[in-house]
Amino acid sequence: MLIFTLRRLTLFFFTLVILSVFAFSLCYLFPGEPIVNLTGRINDNAAQLAALKLQYHFNENVFFQYISYLKHIFSGNFGLAMNNQLPIGPLISKLLPATIELSLVALLIALFIGIPVGFIAAIFHRKPIDNTILILSMIGYSIPVFWLGLIAILIFSIYLGWLPSSGGIGLIYEIKSVTGIQFIDILMSDNPFKWQAFRSATMHIILPATVIAIAPATIFIRLARTAMLEVLDTNYIKSAQAKGLTFFEIIYQHAIRNALMKMILHVGLQFVNLMTFAMITEVIFSWPGIGRWLINSIYQRDYTAIQSGLLVLSTFIFIVHILTDFFYAALNPIARGKRFGSR
Amino acid sequence: MIKIIARLTLLLIPLLFGCDKSSDIALSNKSLVYCSEGSPETFNPQLVTSGTTIDATSKQLYNRLIAFNPKDNSLIPSLAESWHVTQDGKKVTFYLRHDVHFHHTKYFTPTRNLNANDVLFSFNRILDKTNPYHYVSGGKYPFFQNGNFSKLVNHIEKINDYTVRFILNYPDSSFLTNLATDFAVILSAEYADQLAAENQKQLIDIYPIGTGPFKFESYRTGSVIRYYRNNDYWHNDVYLDQLIFDITPRNSSRLTKLLANECDVIAYPIAKNKIRSRADLKIDAITSYNVGYFGFNTQKPPFNNLLVRKAVAHAINIASLVKNVYSDQAVIANTLLPEHSWANDKSIPAIDYSPEKAKAMLALAGYPNGFTMDLWAMPVQRAYNPNALKMAKLIQADLAAINIKVNIVSYEWNTFLRKLALGEHQTFLLGWSADTPDPDNFFTPMLSCSSEKTGNNRTFWCDPQFDNLLKQALQTSNIALRADYYHQALHIIAEQVPLIPIAHAKRFQARNKHIYGQLLYPFGGIDFSHAIKTVGNF
């Protein structure tokens, strides 16, 4: 486990170095003055820019510039967004949790749909139910997420009027952002209307989270189906049958638990996949998350925001990856050696 | 595991769908969400002319010394309970109300009511370049600088705590109307002093303090403005607890939010038929102070001939233009002035559409076989003319019926205006949006001899008698007398036809039927102080 951890940490470190070099080089690759691209200070006069250059060591060679850039990043200084001159650091710390929140809820929905349906498909292996589920999951996987989002708005917001189509919470509720995770903020707030706000937030998250969850859910269906089929084929299930246990006892007592174990790694991997869907969906549902902000910044050629946003987002995704690996390796010793050749 | 989940779900259900306490319903019922089309540049209307900023700030946060009567746009008291103009029209005295409170907010606690110092501060900030606040936020006051306000006002005197006198350099009857516009708001001098003491002068236009129906609570740049009710509002009891501007620049997003009941009112709706087809929504329309017109270059033949101008006027089917170009979102203009302007003469009839009459007049003018002319169509979309090119094509077809061949000409917008000012055109399609409801704003910039010289009068029509009427109208403040002068002026236009008024376009908004109360007025920004809401939303 020690060697495994060390290997992962080295990988983590070097990936971060490459990422930051790439992010830093963007300020040279984007059109315009590199120091302005890096800091976002578009309104500064020549004297102020000269002072900035000194501060960022821009009069020295690229290596020192890069080191100074890293220092600023580690002290939380990401520069200003070009389009509204607001500091990017605090902005990201508010936006990223909103995206994580949306993705987590979507993941839960995907799990609650995908796993039971997958098990049902496996139990009725090669029966009409199984085939129907497979066809539906194929269709679900093929639908583009932005199209699904628009259709969902059309049906559930406009025609039926059941659910709101945009934002994270009704605007009439004022919730102070502490953690950035809205549900936690609501529960922590002393707003007299907090249960109303909680309800409003729930209503707002249902539609985007479900739309995001559809594609991962179909993957979970197939994974759960395969896992269950494997378990049902094992000898301990056969011996349970031989002992005369009822079918439901076998499934509930023996099969489900063992099949679930096989799914854990995939759940972590899908979370990263799901973040990508979330970013597209945020635009459609005006969710106040980092994906929508990043895409808007790209439209507005806000180079500073693009640069910092990409760095933070890719670092976060990478951290999730690493954590999933650790978690899985801790649960399953075979993975430590098998997948990374450390034996 | 499954049992735990089932229990949790059961716990959540009452949270989501359970009964509400009455106080909970009240919050949603007393909060109005308005989806506006853009972000305000500032929270001080003195600094801008943009309609978006005016909508967001002026009537919500502030009051003016005097106001417009929504029925006929005459002047009525506001912060000044009465006013007096001397015989020579050069001294205007305002008597202020004693019971007006400024906003009490997190960042400012007023210790006194509104008095003369606040009025002096508000206007000296604009007029006096040595005022410490003049150059805060850039020192540009476009509405007042365009209107030559600083040339007009010599100085302002404080007579006593509740009496203020404006000393003018010359009489100008549009002065009072200018003070009633959305731009001439009254700020708090006490707040300005407090900020100056804290060395934070720039905050005066970012964290606003006024006397209006709502007070500033928060602004998330580019996304949400939140106002609370001003509980001490002097004018009326405001129903709404909260007023929220949800800034939604995309037309389609505003429409979606309206249809999904997330916005109570939206600005500039699209797909109006879809909105009309829904039982729970409705569209408000109000004719704004603008006019779209067809103009002649009266210096160039053949349009120096009055008969030719009249012939063209009779040959154009204006009703069909309004129907097709504005999709019925405008009213036919009989005169330059919108119908509800007090100076409008309703006795002037619409020009009748009659190709026969037109042909006869052309023959009389010496063009029995018609002629060829250029028609310049503006290249951009404006409220007063949403599609000038389409209009030009319709006119082309109309005029072909009386043997006039029309070449449609268009340039890029700035070139277009420059070439128009040089008088290179024969006829043109253009329009005018008024800055103030004062009728003079329609006449002097568009048709006076002085603007003929600057090239703003693109008809190059200069009638001394007409000009004289405009001048006389400005020198008196007697409304009946002024209206009479303007009636005469309108008659001269109808006789001389330097231009053919086509339409007054309307301003639109859509709202949920649960919102009651008038929000839009013919002139100026939206006003939520009388809005009432009966059902909540998400």
Boltz contact constraints between the chains, C-beta under 6 A:
constraints:
  - contact:
      token1: [A, 84]
      token2: [B, 221]
      max_distance: 6.0
  - contact:
      token1: [A, 157]
      token2: [B, 260]
      max_distance: 6.0
  - contact:
      token1: [A, 158]
      token2: [B, 259]
      max_distance: 6.0
  - contact:
      token1: [A, 158]
      token2: [B, 260]
      max_distance: 6.0
  - contact:
      token1: [A, 164]
      token2: [B, 260]
      max_distance: 6.0
  - contact:
      token1: [A, 164]
      token2: [B, 262]
      max_distance: 6.0
  - contact:
      token1: [A, 164]
      token2: [B, 538]
      max_distance: 6.0
  - contact:
      token1: [A, 165]
      token2: [B, 256]
      max_distance: 6.0
  - contact:
      token1: [A, 165]
      token2: [B, 260]
      max_distance: 6.0
  - contact:
      token1: [A, 170]
      token2: [B, 538]
      max_distance: 6.0
  - contact:
      token1: [A, 171]
      token2: [B, 33]
      max_distance: 6.0
  - contact:
      token1: [A, 171]
      token2: [B, 224]
      max_distance: 6.0
  - contact:
      token1: [A, 171]
      token2: [B, 244]
      max_distance: 6.0
  - contact:
      token1: [A, 171]
      token2: [B, 246]
      max_distance: 6.0
  - contact:
      token1: [A, 172]
      token2: [B, 31]
      max_distance: 6.0
  - contact:
      token1: [A, 172]
      token2: [B, 242]
      max_distance: 6.0
  - contact:
      token1: [A, 193]
      token2: [B, 24]
      max_distance: 6.0
  - contact:
      token1: [A, 193]
      token2: [B, 27]
      max_distance: 6.0
  - contact:
      token1: [A, 196]
      token2: [B, 24]
      max_distance: 6.0
  - contact:
      token1: [A, 199]
      token2: [B, 16]
      max_distance: 6.0
  - contact:
      token1: [A, 200]
      token2: [B, 538]
      max_distance: 6.0
  - contact:
      token1: [A, 202]
      token2: [B, 16]
      max_distance: 6.0
  - contact:
      token1: [A, 203]
      token2: [B, 538]
      max_distance: 6.0
